[in-house]
Amino acid sequence: MEHTTIITADDHPLLLRGLNDFLLERGYNIIGSGKNGREAYNLITKENPDIAILDIQMPFMSGIEVAQKCKTNCSETKIILITLHKEREIYEQAKELNIFGYILKEFALEEIETCLDNVIKGEHYFSPNIAAKLNKKNPEKSLLATLTPSEKKILKLIGKDKTNKEIASLLFISYRTVEKHRSNIITKLKLEHKTNSLLIWAKQNHEKLS
């Protein structure tokens, strides 16, 4: 992770310093910080960091607007948004912009390392806390939102009656990696560790997986 370059941006100096200190203590490579959206975007353009951790609500440009400009300009920087907002509209907008990470500010220090670990591997991480808040009336959808894109792919294939060996071959991963993903999926979906539990769930919820 010391080779992964990161920039941060927040218009609250104490929160920005706290985030930077937290990450630096854990060995992350912070190469720049901005106090507003314009500074954040200029840093991304100049430094081309691997990851940008941005507050959503900032002067001049919001985190969403920075992400939109990055997408328009085909920037390869992966965006992580930290927000106080729990509105579904902003959450869905972040997903449409291919934001890689989305976490609530109140859980930021608890979740940022897990989020970064996923993003560094090319996986998306949307905080289970906000997914749960937005999907209280639909528990299956809420649980599904905690899965990574790779886990969802595997779950779809399980629903198509593919074996672990077939899934490994189709996704060009090892058999053991498939087994590990299956175990993680079972845990996240709060299923019993039985042979057919995933298959049954996948078939019952196949419409949500499409």
Buried (B, 14 or more C-beta within 10 A) or exposed (E): BEEBBBBBBBBBEEBBEBBBEBBEEEEBBBEBBBBBBBBBBBBBEEBEBBBBBBBBBBEBBBBBBBBBBBBEEEBEBBBBBBBEBEEEEBBEBBEEBEBBBBBBBBBBEEBBBBBBEBBBEEBBBBBBBBBBBBBEEEEEBBBBBBBBEBBBBBBBBBBBEBEBEEBBEBBEBEEEBBEEBBEBBBEBBEBEEEEEBBBBBBBEBEEBBE
